Amino acid sequence: MDKIRREESRYVDLPKIYAFKSQRDKEIMLNRNFTRINNEIDSMIQMLLVGSGKQQ
């Protein structure tokens, strides 16, 4: 039982599953996520450029 508890403690929660009311709602959510991810990537790139001394 202890071995099972240790294994279960390493489990990762499953991602949230969305149920969209319409295709439009789905597209809106996907677009928001796409925009947010792109902004986060741009921010990380800027942080790396500042850290290396190569600002744009």
DSSP file (Angstrom, degrees, kcal/mol; ACC not computed):
  #  RESIDUE AA STRUCTURE BP1 BP2  ACC     N-H-->O    O-->H-N    N-H-->O    O-->H-N    TCO  KAPPA ALPHA  PHI   PSI    X-CA   Y-CA   Z-CA
    1    1 A M     >        0   0    0      0, 0.0     4,-2.4     0, 0.0     5,-0.2   0.000 360.0 360.0 360.0 -36.3    0.0    0.0    0.0
    2    2 A D  H  >  +     0   0    0      1,-0.2     4,-2.2     2,-0.2     5,-0.2   0.895 360.0  52.5 -63.8 -38.9    2.8    2.4    0.7
    3    3 A K  H  > S+     0   0    0      1,-0.2     4,-2.1     2,-0.2    -1,-0.2   0.896 109.4  49.5 -63.5 -39.6    4.2    1.9   -2.7
    4    4 A I  H  > S+     0   0    0      2,-0.2     4,-2.9     1,-0.2    -2,-0.2   0.915 109.3  51.5 -66.2 -43.1    0.8    2.7   -4.3
    5    5 A R  H  X S+     0   0    0     -4,-2.4     4,-1.9     2,-0.2    -2,-0.2   0.899 109.8  49.9 -61.2 -40.7    0.5    5.9   -2.1
    6    6 A R  H  X S+     0   0    0     -4,-2.2     4,-0.6     2,-0.2    -1,-0.2   0.920 112.5  47.2 -63.8 -42.7    4.0    7.1   -3.3
    7    7 A E  H >< S+     0   0    0     -4,-2.1     3,-1.3     1,-0.2     4,-0.2   0.935 111.7  49.8 -64.6 -45.1    3.0    6.5   -6.9
    8    8 A E  H >< S+     0   0    0     -4,-2.9     3,-1.4     1,-0.3    -1,-0.2   0.812 101.4  63.5 -64.2 -29.8   -0.3    8.2   -6.5
    9    9 A S  H 3< S+     0   0    0     -4,-1.9    -1,-0.3     1,-0.3    -2,-0.2   0.719 100.0  54.5 -67.7 -18.7    1.4   11.2   -4.9
   10   10 A R  T << S+     0   0    0     -3,-1.3    -1,-0.3    -4,-0.6    -2,-0.2   0.455  81.9 119.9 -93.0  -1.4    3.3   11.8   -8.2
   11   11 A Y    <   -     0   0    0     -3,-1.4     2,-0.4    -4,-0.2    -3,-0.0  -0.330  58.3-137.2 -63.8 145.4    0.1   11.9  -10.3
   12   12 A V        -     0   0    0      1,-0.0    -2,-0.1    -2,-0.0    -1,-0.1  -0.857  25.4-105.7-103.4 138.9   -0.5   15.1  -12.2
   13   13 A D        -     0   0    0     -2,-0.4     3,-0.1     1,-0.1    -1,-0.0  -0.326  38.6-110.0 -61.7 144.0   -4.0   16.6  -12.3
   14   14 A L        -     0   0    0      1,-0.1    -1,-0.1     3,-0.0     3,-0.1  -0.451  38.5-100.3 -72.3 147.7   -5.9   16.2  -15.6
   15   15 A P        -     0   0    0      0, 0.0     2,-0.2     0, 0.0    -1,-0.1  -0.310  44.8 -93.3 -66.4 154.1   -6.4   19.3  -17.6
   16   16 A K        -     0   0    0     -3,-0.1     2,-0.6     1,-0.1    -3,-0.0  -0.465  36.4-139.5 -68.0 135.7   -9.8   21.0  -17.5
   17   17 A I        -     0   0    0     -2,-0.2     2,-0.3    -3,-0.1    -1,-0.1  -0.875  16.4-147.0-100.4 125.3  -12.1   19.8  -20.3
   18   18 A Y        -     0   0    0     -2,-0.6     2,-0.5     8,-0.0     8,-0.0  -0.702   9.9-160.3 -94.9 141.7  -14.2   22.6  -21.8
   19   19 A A        -     0   0    0     -2,-0.3     2,-0.3     7,-0.0    -2,-0.0  -0.956  19.1-155.3-117.6 108.4  -17.7   22.2  -23.2
   20   20 A F        -     0   0    0     -2,-0.5     3,-0.1     1,-0.1     4,-0.0  -0.603  16.3-144.6 -89.5 143.8  -18.4   25.0  -25.5
   21   21 A K  S    S+     0   0    0     -2,-0.3     2,-0.3     1,-0.2    -1,-0.1   0.814  82.6   0.7 -73.2 -30.5  -21.9   26.3  -26.2
   22   22 A S  S  > S-     0   0    0      1,-0.1     4,-1.7    -3,-0.0    -1,-0.2  -0.956  73.4-104.9-151.4 167.5  -21.0   27.1  -29.8
   23   23 A Q  H  > S+     0   0    0     -2,-0.3     4,-2.4     1,-0.2     5,-0.2   0.851 119.8  57.6 -63.4 -34.8  -18.2   27.0  -32.3
   24   24 A R  H  > S+     0   0    0      2,-0.2     4,-2.3     1,-0.2    -1,-0.2   0.917 104.3  50.4 -63.3 -43.9  -17.9   30.7  -31.9
   25   25 A D  H  > S+     0   0    0      1,-0.2     4,-2.2     2,-0.2    -1,-0.2   0.890 110.6  50.7 -60.5 -39.4  -17.3   30.4  -28.2
   26   26 A K  H  X S+     0   0    0     -4,-1.7     4,-2.6     1,-0.2    -2,-0.2   0.925 110.0  48.8 -64.2 -44.8  -14.6   27.8  -28.9
   27   27 A E  H  X S+     0   0    0     -4,-2.4     4,-2.5     1,-0.2    -2,-0.2   0.874 109.7  52.6 -63.5 -37.7  -12.9   30.1  -31.4
   28   28 A I  H  X S+     0   0    0     -4,-2.3     4,-2.4     2,-0.2    -1,-0.2   0.937 111.3  46.0 -63.3 -46.4  -13.0   33.0  -28.9
   29   29 A M  H  X S+     0   0    0     -4,-2.2     4,-2.4     2,-0.2    -2,-0.2   0.915 113.5  49.0 -63.6 -43.6  -11.3   30.9  -26.2
   30   30 A L  H  X S+     0   0    0     -4,-2.6     4,-2.6     1,-0.2    -1,-0.2   0.904 111.3  49.8 -62.7 -41.2   -8.7   29.5  -28.7
   31   31 A N  H  X S+     0   0    0     -4,-2.5     4,-2.6     2,-0.2    -2,-0.2   0.907 110.2  50.2 -65.3 -41.6   -7.9   33.0  -29.9
   32   32 A R  H  X S+     0   0    0     -4,-2.4     4,-2.7     2,-0.2    -2,-0.2   0.929 113.0  46.6 -60.9 -45.2   -7.5   34.3  -26.3
   33   33 A N  H  X S+     0   0    0     -4,-2.4     4,-2.7     2,-0.2     5,-0.2   0.914 112.0  50.6 -63.4 -42.8   -5.2   31.4  -25.5
   34   34 A F  H  X S+     0   0    0     -4,-2.6     4,-2.3     1,-0.2    -2,-0.2   0.926 112.9  45.9 -60.2 -46.4   -3.2   32.0  -28.7
   35   35 A T  H  X S+     0   0    0     -4,-2.6     4,-2.4     2,-0.2    -2,-0.2   0.917 113.3  49.3 -63.9 -44.6   -2.8   35.7  -28.0
   36   36 A R  H  X S+     0   0    0     -4,-2.7     4,-2.3     2,-0.2    -2,-0.2   0.916 112.0  48.0 -62.2 -44.2   -1.8   35.1  -24.3
   37   37 A I  H  X S+     0   0    0     -4,-2.7     4,-2.4     2,-0.2    -1,-0.2   0.918 111.3  50.1 -64.3 -43.7    0.8   32.5  -25.3
   38   38 A N  H  X S+     0   0    0     -4,-2.3     4,-2.6    -5,-0.2    -1,-0.2   0.904 110.9  49.8 -61.5 -41.0    2.3   34.7  -28.0
   39   39 A N  H  X S+     0   0    0     -4,-2.4     4,-2.3     2,-0.2    -1,-0.2   0.903 110.3  50.2 -64.1 -40.7    2.5   37.6  -25.5
   40   40 A E  H  X S+     0   0    0     -4,-2.3     4,-2.3     2,-0.2    -2,-0.2   0.900 111.4  48.6 -63.8 -40.2    4.2   35.3  -22.9
   41   41 A I  H  X S+     0   0    0     -4,-2.4     4,-2.6     2,-0.2    -2,-0.2   0.924 110.7  50.2 -65.6 -44.7    6.7   34.2  -25.5
   42   42 A D  H  X S+     0   0    0     -4,-2.6     4,-2.4     1,-0.2    -2,-0.2   0.910 111.1  50.0 -58.2 -42.0    7.4   37.8  -26.6
   43   43 A S  H  X S+     0   0    0     -4,-2.3     4,-2.3     2,-0.2    -2,-0.2   0.912 110.6  48.7 -63.7 -43.3    8.0   38.7  -22.9
   44   44 A M  H  X S+     0   0    0     -4,-2.3     4,-2.2     2,-0.2    -2,-0.2   0.900 110.8  50.9 -64.0 -40.3   10.4   35.7  -22.4
   45   45 A I  H  X S+     0   0    0     -4,-2.6     4,-2.5     2,-0.2    -2,-0.2   0.924 110.3  49.5 -63.1 -43.8   12.3   36.7  -25.5
   46   46 A Q  H  X S+     0   0    0     -4,-2.4     4,-2.6     1,-0.2     5,-0.2   0.901 109.9  51.1 -62.5 -40.8   12.6   40.3  -24.3
   47   47 A M  H  X S+     0   0    0     -4,-2.3     4,-2.2     1,-0.2    -1,-0.2   0.901 111.7  47.6 -62.9 -40.1   13.8   39.1  -20.9
   48   48 A L  H  X S+     0   0    0     -4,-2.2     4,-1.6     2,-0.2    -2,-0.2   0.895 112.1  49.4 -67.5 -39.7   16.5   36.9  -22.6
   49   49 A L  H  X>S+     0   0    0     -4,-2.5     5,-2.4     2,-0.2     4,-0.7   0.899 111.5  48.4 -66.9 -40.1   17.6   39.7  -24.8
   50   50 A V  H ><5S+     0   0    0     -4,-2.6     3,-0.7     1,-0.2    -2,-0.2   0.907 110.9  51.9 -65.3 -41.3   17.9   42.2  -21.9
   51   51 A G  H 3<5S+     0   0    0     -4,-2.2    -1,-0.2     1,-0.2    -2,-0.2   0.803 113.0  44.1 -65.2 -29.7   19.9   39.6  -20.0
   52   52 A S  H 3<5S-     0   0    0     -4,-1.6    -1,-0.2    -5,-0.1    -2,-0.2   0.510 115.4-114.6 -93.3  -5.0   22.3   39.1  -22.9
   53   53 A G  T <<5S+     0   0    0     -4,-0.7     2,-0.6    -3,-0.7    -3,-0.2   0.612  81.5 118.5  84.8  12.2   22.6   42.8  -23.5
   54   54 A K      < +     0   0    0     -5,-2.4     2,-0.2    -6,-0.2    -1,-0.1  -0.708  39.3 175.7-113.7  78.6   20.9   42.7  -26.9
   55   55 A Q              0   0    0     -2,-0.6    -9,-0.0    -5,-0.1    -5,-0.0  -0.543 360.0 360.0 -82.1 148.8   17.8   44.8  -26.7
   56   56 A Q              0   0    0     -2,-0.2    -1,-0.1   -10,-0.1   -10,-0.0   0.349 360.0 360.0-111.1 360.0   15.6   45.5  -29.8
